[in-house]
């Protein structure tokens, strides 16, 4: 990546399905990101994607390790934001008299 590139990290949209599929084929086609999928665009072109299932795919012809790292951070943050914000308390028990 160079300093002049415009990078966008965002949630995948329905319109991205074909680009993600192509990216998956370029990456070897073994696993695909599923669940909540975050994508990285560089200069308007999809270069990497990470799913909440932990699977990352990227363009093997593009230096994308940093993009995958950024996506992993964003995916973890998005999942943390969706987690319940309260702790479950154990049931109260009263001693018999």
Beta strands, then each sheet from edge to edge (+ up, - down):
strand 1: 7-11
strand 2: 37-42
strand 3: 45-51
strand 4: 56-58
sheet 1: 1+ 2- 3+ 4-
end
